[in-house]
């Protein structure tokens, strides 16, 4: 098998659109056995699946209509061409994706997991240079993109803020983009003005990735969020089709939810409960776009109405830096997601997410820290997934995803089995 056993099985379940329980029944094995086959190869509980099972799963995946669909996908060309913007290999919006191309990207991310977990290394981007141009403050996104590029063998040049850029001297976006294109092989750009990253992209032919453009979009965050949801659902035996997603908080300026709801709208019969303070509701044009494939969108005013029965709760912070004349200075306690609220309205399998940073100061009423040790809180699994997703983005845009598997070699340093000291065991297994 040229790909990892874990990636092979996840790919099969995605193609067949089956939960773990149904998939195990379909191939005639116990769920427990399937779980051990789906663990990373470095896990103590990992077991290799019998060769006869591998052949059987391959035959199921390659049968009939599914084989025809897969063949058509291959005939459509490389993923980088299928998601291209006006012929350019750039990532500016989630609108570039279909459900099929999203899941193709996730298969590449699965392949990146051993590298992201510090078990393997690859040098497929050796010699390539990334320009991280952040004209707005960032920690996670900037470092995550840089780490992802470095883990594929590339190097990174960082710049942060207007003060330290030539744009403070009056240089145009066009000039800045064109000049930087002569220095680097790809750019990640964050800018406070919506549409500005697209301006950078029009001035160059090198790959440009939108790292967030004001209240507009944040496509890589939405991709890692969706990847996290699908991974968590796989563990819980759920499908995204027909799921109930609650989005809570600043839905007007929160670019992460703008991108995420559009991506999830590629799935069928999803119920969205949108809960926000008055004046911070989801923009109508995004609601209109998300209302497809039989999806239901309901706007709620209280957590009690919006969270009941939710499979996923996606909380956001107030984007104070984007306010114009609004008087909202923060959430009231009525909009805080905390342990008591989750216990009252949600099940033990509800997934709690947040794009971070969360405001943990007293009185901020953002996602409560009293959930830190609750296994339903997925925010750190969510951030960890940013590395394989962003590695996949770079590999696809630069056309090297087909080289990764054969480039892998074992790491030579000692790495922890769990990244965080308080992580539960399954953080390192899923």
N, C-alpha and C positions, 0 to 999 in steps of 0.2 A: 504494500500500500504506500503510495507516494505522499499522502497527507497523513496527519496524525489520526489515530483512531477516534479521538474525541471530535475532531472537525468532520471526519467522515460520517459519523452517526448524527451529529447535529445537522449536517447538510441533508442527510436522508430524511430526518423528521421535518425539516423545513419544506423540502420538496413535496413530501406527502401530506403536509399540513396536519400532522398527528401529534397528540400529546405523548408523553413518555409511557403512560399506562396503555394507551391504545396501540402505540408502536410496539411495546413489549408483547402484547397479546398478538399483534399481527405477525411477528416473527417467531412466536412460540417460546418465549423465555419469561422468566420471572422478572418483575420490576427491579428487584434488588440486584440481579445480575447485570441488567442494563445500566443501573446506576454506577456500578463499579467500572464498566466499560467506558462510561462517559467522563470519568475522572481524568485529570492531567496525568501524564505518564510518570511524573515525579511523585505522585501521591502514594502513601503507603498502602492504601486500599485499592489502588489501580489493578485491574486484571485485564489481560489480553483476551479479546473475544475469539472464539474458535474460528478457524478458517472457513468452515462450512457456513457459519452465520454471516461472515463477510461476503461470501459469494451470493448467499440468498438475498441479503439486503441490496447488493449491487443489482441483482436481477429485478427486484421489485422497483427500484428507482428507475431503471432503464426500460421499463415495460411500457408499451403502448403509447398513450397520449403523453405521458410524462417524458418519454424519450423524444417524442416529436417536439414537445415544448423546449426541451433542453437543446436539441439540435438547432431549432430556430434561434435560440438565444445565442448560440455559437456563431451562426451565420450572420447575425446582426453586427458582429464585430466585437473588438475589445471593449471592456467596460468604460475605459477612458473616452472612447469615441461616442458611446451611447449616452454619456452624461455631459458631453461637451457643450459649451456655451458659444454659439456662433462659430463653431469649428475650433474653438480654443479649449485646451484641457485645463479648465479652471473650475473651482467650486465656490459659487456665489450665493446659491439659494437651494433649498430643498425641492423647489419646483423642478429642478433638473432630473429628479428621480421618479421612476415608476416603482411599483412594489417589487418587481422582478430585479431591477438594478440595485435597489436597496439591499435585497437579500443576497445578491451577488457580492456586494461590498462586504456584507457581514461574513460571508464565507472566507474572504481574504482576511478579515479581522480574526476569525477563528484560527487561521494559519499563523497569525502573529502572536497568539497567546503564549507559546513557550518563550518567546523573546521578551514579551512584556512581563512575564513571571520570573525573569532573570535565570531561566534554565538554559536558554540557547542564545547565541549571538549570530548576527548576519552583517555583511558588509556590502550589500547590494547598492547602497548609495555612497560608497566610498568616493571621495573627491567632489561630491556635490555640496553646495553651500546654500543654506536657507537664510533668507532675510526676514527676521521677525520685526515688523514695523507696527508698533503699538502706540498710537497717538492718544490712547486712553488707558488709564491704570488697569493693570491686570497682573494676577499672580498665577492662578491655576492654568488658564488658557495658554498664556505665553510660555510657561515652563513645560506644560504638557506637550505642546507642539515641538518645542526644542528638544525635549527628551525623546519624543517619537522619532524625529529626524536623526538624532544621534544614534539611537538604538539600531538604525538601519545603516550605520556607518558614515553618515554625513556630518557636517559641522554647521554651526549656527552663529549668525551675527545678529545681535539684539539692539534695538533702539526703542526707547520708551518716552512718550510725552512730546508735546509740541515744542517746549522750551529748548530741547536739545536737538531739534531737527531744523533743516534748512527752510522748512515751511514757515518757521517763525520769522524768517527774513523776507517772506513774500513769495517764495517759490511755489509754483502751481502743482496740483496733484499730478498733472500730465508729466511735467519735467521731473518731479521726484520719482515717479514710477519708471520713466524711461531710463533715468540715470541708474537707479538701483538694478534694473534689468541687466545692465552691463557688468554688475558685480556679483550677482547671485543667480542660482538656478531655479529658485522658487521663492515665493513671498507669501507670508501670512500677514494680513493687515487687519487691525482694529482701529476704528475711527468713530468719533461721537456723532457724525452726521449720516443719516440714512441715505443710502445710494452712493456714498463716497467710495466704497470698495469697488463698486462697479466701474467708477471713473478710473481708478488705478488699473483695473483689469483691461479696460479699453486701450490703454496706452502701452501695452506690452503683449508679447506672445508667450512669455514664460508662464508656468502654472501660478495662479493666484488663488489663495484660499481666504474666504471671508471669516475673520476671527471675531466678527460682531460689528455691525454698522448702526450705531445709535439704537433707536427703538425698532429697527428693521428686523434683521434675521441673525441667527447664530447657527448655521447649518451643521457644523461639526458637533456642537453640543446636542442638538436634536438627534443626530445619528447615534451618539453614544448613549443618549437617554433611551432611544428606541431599542438599541442593542441590549441595554440593561434590562428593560422590560421583558423582552423576548427570552433572555437568559433566565431571569427570575421565573417567568411563566413556565419555562421548560422544567425547572426544578420542581415547580408546584403542580405540574400536570395540567396547565391551562393554555388556552389559545387567545391571541389578541382579537381575533374575529369574535364579536359578541361581548367583548369585555366592557367594564364600566370604569371610566377614567375620570377622576375628579381633579380639576385644576383650581388652585386656591391662591388668591393674593392679587398682586399687581399684574393684571392681564392686559392692561393698556400699553404699558411701556416695557413689559417683560419680553424681550426678543426671543428668549429660549422657548416660551410657550407658543409664540407665533410660529416658529419653525416646527416645533414638535407636533402641534395639533394638525398641521398640514401633512406631515409625514404619516401620522397615525390614521389620517383620513384615507390613506391608500388601502386600509383594511376594511372589512365589511361589518356592518351592524354594530359599530362601536357606539356606546353611550357616553357622551361627555357632559359632566356637570361642572359648570363654570361658576365659581364663587368668588366674588370680589367686593371690596368696599365701593360705595357709590362714587362714580366718576372714574373708576379704574377698570371698567368693563373691557372685555375683549373687543377689538375693532370689528365692525360689522363686515368689512370685506373679507376678513379672515374667517369669520363664522360662515359666510356664504360659501367660501371655497371648501371648507371642511365638511359641509353638508352634502356629502356624496357617498355612494356605495351603501345607502341605507342607514347612514350614521345619524344618530339623534343628538341634538345639542340643546341642553336646558340651562338657562341662566338662573342661579339661585342667589339668595341674599344671606343665608345662614349656613353654618357648617352642618347643622343637624339635617338640613334638607339635602345638602350636596354630598355628604360623606357616606350616608347610609348605603351599605351594599357595595361600596367602591372596591375594585380590585387593585387600583393604583391611586395614591394621592400624590399629586405633584404640587408642592408648595413653592412659592416664590417670595422674595423680599420686595419691599417698596423701593422703586427706582427713583429715589429723591433727586439724583443728579439730572434727571430728565424732565423734572417738573418745570412748567412755565409759570402760570399764574394760579395753579391749583393750590388749595389750602391743605391738602392731605399731608401730614407730617409723618404718618406711620399708621400701622394697624391699631385698632382697638383690641383689647383682649378677646373680643368675640371672634376674631379671625386667626387666633393663634392655634396652630396644630400642636397638641401636646399629648402626653400619655393618657390622660383622663378622657379626652375627646376620642382618641383612637379606640380605647377600650370600650367606650360607650356605643359607638356607631359602626365599628369595623370588626372584621374577623381576624383570627390569628394569622391568616395568609395574606392580609392586605400589605401592599408594598408602599413604603413611604419614601418619597424622593424629593430632592431640592437641588437646583443647579449650582448653589453656592456662589459667593459667600453668604452665609446666614449671619444675621446680626444677633449675637448672643448676649448683648448688653441688657441689663434689667430694663424693662419697660419697652423694649423694641417689639415684643410680641411676634417675632419671627418664629420659625420652627424651633420648638423647645428642646433644650439640651437634656431634658428628663427622658428623652427617647434614645439617648446615646448607646445604651446597652440593650436596647430592644432589637431582637433579630429582624423585626419588620422594617427597621430603618436601613435603607439601602444606599445612603448617600456616599459612603466610602467605596462600596463596590461600584457605584456609579462613576466616581472619579477615576478609580483604577481602570475602568473600561475605556477611559479617554485615550489611553496609550495605544492599545491595539487598533482602535478605530482610526486614530490619527496616523498611525503607521500605515494602515490600509489605504487611507486617502492619499498619502504621499506615494506609496508604491503604485497605486493605480494611475494617478496623474502623471507620474514619471515613467510609467510603462515597465516596471520591474517586478510586478507581482508574480509572474511566472518563474522568476529566478530564485525567489526566497526559499522555497522548500529545499532545494538542492544546495543552498549556501549555508545552511544551519550547521553550527558546531557547538559543542558543550562550553558553558562558561567555565572560567578557571578560578573564579573567586567564590567565597562562601556567602550565601545569601540566606536571609531568614525565611522560615517556612510560612510565616504570617507577617505582613507588613506592619500592622498596628498591634501593639501589645494587648489591646482589648478585643481584637477580632475573634469572633467565634470560629470554630473549626471549619465550617463550610465556606467561610470567606476565601480560604486558600484552595478550596476544592472546586468551586463552581466558576 
